[in-house]
């Protein structure tokens, strides 16, 4: 009877070991893919546009998607072009998604009229159901007018850097 119990314990341990190893080998380690259509890298986003920023992206994963996030923050070059009545614009919001792919299109990002014009990073993050995360960084410019030149005067400035 003791021999049968020992063989049963050894057999059960072997089976559990094989099952656990199979689970570990099949775990999802592939990061999701992000394809951002709009806004494009270098695009000008309009300050105060009531229709919102046109955001369009596709998210792909080998197993299951979970969420995506859009973060926008300043990318200024350490010198100020601002007037006292402007504020640096920041945006940070997450949305849930599911399936192996998701096409997203919305206008939920609004840039207020008092946002500081200039260079910004638009970051898009995607997380799958297994917790794998990927991201894409896009350079955008906030401006009051389409095609507005980056025009400012530094004659009284003692800084040693070139303006573009």
Residue frames relative to the residue before (quaternion, step in Angstrom):
aa qw qx qy qz dx dy dz
X 1.0000 0.0000 0.0000 0.0000 0.00 0.00 0.00
X 0.6382 0.5137 -0.3272 0.4708 3.57 1.01 -0.83
X 0.6297 0.5409 -0.3360 0.4450 3.61 0.96 -0.81
X 0.6525 0.5108 -0.3170 0.4613 3.59 0.98 -0.86
X 0.6479 0.5155 -0.3138 0.4648 3.61 0.98 -0.80
X 0.6506 0.5064 -0.3146 0.4704 3.56 0.99 -0.82
X 0.6657 0.4882 -0.3052 0.4746 3.60 0.93 -0.90
X 0.6254 0.5318 -0.3312 0.4651 3.60 1.04 -0.77
X 0.6626 0.5056 -0.2992 0.4646 3.62 0.92 -0.91
X 0.6573 0.4975 -0.3062 0.4762 3.58 0.96 -0.88
X 0.6567 0.5151 -0.3026 0.4603 3.59 0.94 -0.88
X 0.6631 0.4987 -0.2989 0.4714 3.56 0.94 -0.92
X 0.6392 0.5196 -0.3171 0.4699 3.61 0.97 -0.80
X 0.6526 0.5095 -0.3136 0.4649 3.60 0.96 -0.85
X 0.6567 0.5064 -0.3109 0.4644 3.60 0.93 -0.89
X 0.6699 0.4946 -0.2993 0.4659 3.60 0.87 -0.91
X 0.6276 0.5393 -0.3309 0.4536 3.56 1.04 -0.75
X 0.6599 0.4975 -0.2993 0.4769 3.60 0.94 -0.89
X 0.6625 0.5028 -0.3081 0.4619 3.60 0.92 -0.91
X 0.6702 0.4958 -0.3030 0.4618 3.62 0.88 -0.89
X 0.6477 0.5076 -0.3205 0.4692 3.61 0.97 -0.77
X 0.6326 0.5248 -0.3321 0.4627 3.58 1.01 -0.77
X 0.6435 0.5176 -0.3209 0.4637 3.60 0.99 -0.81
X 0.6613 0.5130 -0.3049 0.4545 3.58 0.91 -0.88
X 0.6755 0.5014 -0.2943 0.4535 3.59 0.93 -0.87
X 0.7197 0.4452 -0.2473 0.4719 3.60 1.08 -0.66
X 0.4422 0.7053 -0.4724 0.2897 3.64 1.17 -0.01
X 0.5102 -0.6707 0.4656 0.2704 3.54 -1.11 0.82
X 0.0202 0.8015 -0.5960 0.0437 3.58 -0.67 1.11
X 0.5090 0.6533 -0.4086 0.3836 3.58 1.31 0.13
X 0.3797 -0.7275 0.5291 0.2158 3.56 -0.81 1.05
X 0.5206 -0.6271 0.4685 0.3409 3.59 -1.10 0.61
X 0.3922 -0.6982 0.5514 0.2337 3.56 -1.28 0.43
X 0.1721 -0.7793 0.5983 0.0719 3.57 -1.06 0.85
X 0.0334 -0.7707 0.6363 -0.0023 3.57 -0.87 1.00
X 0.0988 -0.8072 0.5812 0.0277 3.60 -0.31 1.25
X 0.2425 -0.7776 0.5698 0.1089 3.57 -0.73 1.13
X 0.7910 -0.0108 0.0621 0.6086 3.58 0.95 -0.98
X 0.5331 -0.2320 -0.8106 0.0703 1.58 -1.78 1.69
X 0.4977 -0.6464 0.4936 0.3013 3.55 -1.20 0.55
X 0.6302 -0.5172 0.4133 0.4057 3.55 -1.25 0.43
X 0.8073 0.2334 -0.2015 0.5032 3.58 -0.82 1.02
X 0.4604 0.7050 -0.4379 0.3151 3.60 1.24 -0.04
X 0.3866 -0.6865 0.5661 0.2423 3.54 -1.21 0.63
X 0.1721 -0.7639 0.6173 0.0767 3.55 -0.87 1.06
X 0.3952 -0.7715 0.4631 0.1847 3.55 -0.81 1.03
X 0.3927 -0.7144 0.5404 0.2086 3.53 -0.77 1.13
X 0.8400 0.2002 -0.1651 0.4765 3.55 -0.96 0.94
X 0.4244 0.6964 -0.4746 0.3311 3.62 1.25 0.11
X 0.3641 -0.7837 0.4670 0.1876 3.58 -0.42 1.23
X 0.6219 0.5574 -0.3510 0.4235 3.61 1.17 -0.42
X 0.4755 -0.6913 0.4277 0.3362 3.61 1.24 -0.23
X 0.6096 -0.5496 0.4341 0.3714 3.52 -1.34 0.32
X 0.3891 -0.6952 0.5534 0.2428 3.58 -0.94 0.90
X 0.0020 0.7927 -0.6077 0.0483 3.57 -0.48 1.26
X 0.0935 0.7819 -0.6065 0.1096 3.54 -0.80 1.10
X 0.1633 0.7871 -0.5735 0.1578 3.58 -0.73 1.09
X 0.2254 -0.7286 0.6253 0.1652 3.51 -1.35 0.35
X 0.1563 -0.7768 0.6077 0.0530 3.54 -0.99 0.95
X 0.0658 -0.8079 0.5853 -0.0202 3.59 -0.85 1.04
X 0.0459 0.7851 -0.6168 0.0326 3.57 -1.08 0.75
X 0.5459 -0.6316 0.4474 0.3208 3.55 -1.18 0.57
X 0.7753 0.2970 -0.1597 0.5341 3.63 1.15 -0.51
X 0.7409 -0.3230 0.2848 0.5154 3.59 0.22 -1.30
X 0.3627 -0.7222 0.5533 0.2016 3.57 -0.92 0.98
X 0.2247 -0.7790 0.5681 0.1412 3.59 -1.21 0.43
X 0.7984 -0.1903 0.1637 0.5473 3.62 0.76 -0.98
X 0.1328 -0.7433 0.6389 0.1471 3.50 -1.39 0.15
X 0.1666 -0.7763 0.6039 0.0704 3.54 -1.24 0.56
X 0.1671 -0.7436 0.6375 0.1125 3.55 -1.18 0.70
X 0.0237 -0.7758 0.6299 -0.0273 3.55 -0.90 1.04
X 0.0373 -0.7711 0.6355 0.0074 3.56 -0.91 0.98
X 0.1059 0.7869 -0.5983 0.1077 3.57 -0.86 1.00
X 0.6417 -0.5583 0.3620 0.3815 3.61 -1.18 0.56
X 0.1062 -0.7520 0.6469 0.0684 3.53 -1.26 0.61
X 0.1458 0.8264 -0.5262 0.1377 3.54 0.88 1.00
X 0.4526 -0.7083 0.4894 0.2323 3.54 -1.23 0.58
X 0.6602 -0.5810 0.2759 0.3879 3.57 1.04 0.91
X 0.6839 0.3442 -0.3602 0.5330 3.59 1.06 0.53
X 0.4497 -0.7487 0.4446 0.1990 3.52 -0.98 0.88
X 0.1217 -0.7520 0.6445 0.0650 3.52 -1.12 0.84
X 0.5077 0.7149 -0.3708 0.3060 3.54 1.28 0.03
X 0.3266 -0.6530 0.6363 0.2491 3.42 -1.39 0.36
X 0.6815 -0.5194 0.3282 0.3977 3.57 -1.18 0.50
X 0.7076 0.4863 -0.2785 0.4303 3.61 1.05 -0.63
X 0.6166 0.5217 -0.3763 0.4538 3.65 1.18 0.18
X 0.1896 -0.7589 0.6121 0.1163 3.54 -1.29 0.46
X 0.5298 -0.6036 0.4825 0.3496 3.57 -1.11 0.68
X 0.3570 -0.7480 0.5260 0.1908 3.56 -0.82 1.04
X 0.0428 0.7695 -0.6366 0.0286 3.55 -1.05 0.84
X 0.0295 -0.7807 0.6238 -0.0223 3.55 -1.06 0.85
X 0.1070 0.7802 -0.6083 0.0995 3.57 -0.98 0.86
X 0.2418 0.7681 -0.5553 0.2080 3.59 -0.42 1.22
X 0.2116 -0.7689 0.5945 0.1026 3.57 -1.16 0.77
X 0.1239 -0.7653 0.6283 0.0645 3.52 -1.24 0.62
X 0.4172 -0.6753 0.5445 0.2711 3.59 -1.16 0.58
X 0.0095 0.7587 -0.6514 0.0019 3.54 -1.19 0.72
X 0.1106 -0.7934 0.5935 0.0778 3.58 -1.22 0.31
X 0.6167 0.5237 -0.4300 0.4007 3.53 -1.35 0.19
X 0.6229 -0.5362 0.4105 0.3949 3.55 -1.32 -0.06
X 0.7831 0.0454 -0.0714 0.6161 3.58 1.22 -0.33
X 0.0570 -0.7833 0.6190 0.0056 3.52 -1.19 0.66
X 0.1990 -0.7437 0.6286 0.1105 3.54 -0.92 0.98
X 0.1000 -0.8121 0.5749 -0.0037 3.56 -0.77 1.10
X 0.0748 0.7657 -0.6345 0.0744 3.56 -1.01 0.90
X 0.2740 0.7589 -0.5631 0.1785 3.58 -0.73 1.04
X 0.3162 -0.7153 0.5940 0.1882 3.52 -1.41 0.15
X 0.2738 0.8186 -0.4632 0.2009 3.60 1.06 0.77
X 0.6248 0.5235 -0.3459 0.4647 3.62 1.20 -0.22
X 0.0303 -0.8003 0.5983 -0.0267 3.58 -0.52 1.21
X 0.2198 -0.7619 0.5985 0.1137 3.54 -0.92 0.96
X 0.3794 -0.7666 0.4680 0.2222 3.60 -0.47 1.17
X 0.6689 -0.5362 0.3669 0.3611 3.54 -1.26 0.57
X 0.7320 0.4200 -0.2414 0.4790 3.62 1.08 -0.62
X 0.3576 0.7420 -0.4940 0.2785 3.62 1.23 0.35
X 0.4920 -0.6566 0.4913 0.2923 3.56 -1.07 0.78
X 0.3909 -0.7058 0.5320 0.2570 3.63 -0.76 0.96
X 0.4824 0.6725 -0.4897 0.2741 3.55 -1.21 0.51
X 0.7250 -0.4316 0.3346 0.4196 3.52 -1.38 -0.25
X 0.0149 -0.7852 0.6181 -0.0350 3.55 -1.03 0.91
X 0.3534 -0.6659 0.6041 0.2582 3.56 -1.32 0.39
X 0.1183 -0.7306 0.6671 0.0847 3.54 -1.07 0.83
X 0.0923 -0.8102 0.5789 -0.0058 3.56 -0.46 1.27
X 0.0926 -0.7660 0.6343 0.0488 3.56 -1.01 0.88
X 0.1018 -0.7872 0.6081 0.0080 3.55 -0.79 1.13
X 0.0452 -0.7745 0.6297 0.0411 3.57 -1.16 0.63
X 0.1082 -0.7791 0.6167 0.0314 3.55 -0.98 0.95
X 0.2870 -0.7474 0.5699 0.1853 3.58 -0.98 0.83
X 0.7312 -0.4488 0.2960 0.4198 3.57 -1.31 0.19
X 0.6664 0.4893 -0.2991 0.4765 3.62 1.17 -0.50
X 0.5827 -0.6106 0.3631 0.3948 3.60 1.27 -0.08
X 0.4546 0.6613 -0.4678 0.3704 3.60 1.24 0.14
X 0.0954 -0.8153 0.5706 0.0223 3.60 -0.89 0.92
X 0.0365 -0.7552 0.6532 0.0408 3.52 -1.17 0.69
X 0.1167 -0.7965 0.5888 0.0731 3.56 -1.26 0.32
X 0.1943 -0.7341 0.6411 0.1113 3.50 -1.38 0.44
X 0.1890 -0.7731 0.5973 0.0993 3.59 -0.99 0.87
X 0.0609 -0.7872 0.6136 -0.0080 3.55 -0.89 1.00
X 0.3289 -0.7114 0.5870 0.2029 3.57 -1.03 0.85
X 0.0398 0.7737 -0.6315 0.0319 3.58 -0.90 0.94
X 0.2697 -0.7341 0.5958 0.1823 3.55 -1.29 0.33
X 0.2686 -0.7326 0.6036 0.1639 3.56 -0.99 0.88
X 0.0882 0.7990 -0.5814 0.1255 3.53 -0.79 1.07
X 0.5083 -0.6351 0.4885 0.3158 3.55 -1.27 0.46
X 0.7946 0.1855 -0.0930 0.5706 3.59 1.14 -0.57
X 0.5436 -0.5996 0.4725 0.3489 3.55 -1.15 0.62
X 0.8403 0.1567 -0.1384 0.5001 3.56 -0.92 0.96
X 0.3215 0.7628 -0.5070 0.2404 3.60 1.22 0.27
X 0.4241 -0.7008 0.5166 0.2495 3.55 -0.94 0.91
X 0.4542 -0.6346 0.5508 0.2960 3.56 -1.23 0.56
X 0.1610 0.8358 -0.4950 0.1744 3.56 0.47 1.27
X 0.2742 0.7326 -0.5904 0.1988 3.53 -0.68 1.11
X 0.4203 -0.7246 0.5043 0.2098 3.52 -1.19 0.59
X 0.0900 -0.8086 0.5810 0.0223 3.60 -0.82 0.99
X 0.2323 0.8112 -0.5142 0.1536 3.62 1.13 0.47
X 0.7378 0.3855 -0.2205 0.5083 3.59 1.03 -0.78
X 0.5289 0.6475 -0.3927 0.3831 3.56 1.29 0.02
X 0.2795 -0.7749 0.5448 0.1570 3.59 -0.90 0.87
X 0.4456 0.7035 -0.4519 0.3199 3.59 1.27 -0.01
X 0.3229 -0.7328 0.5695 0.1854 3.56 -1.15 0.70
X 0.4975 0.5968 -0.5092 0.3701 3.56 0.07 1.31
X 0.4686 -0.6865 0.4936 0.2558 3.52 -1.19 0.68
X 0.3320 -0.7018 0.5920 0.2162 3.54 -1.19 0.62
X 0.3259 -0.7475 0.5448 0.1958 3.53 -1.08 0.70
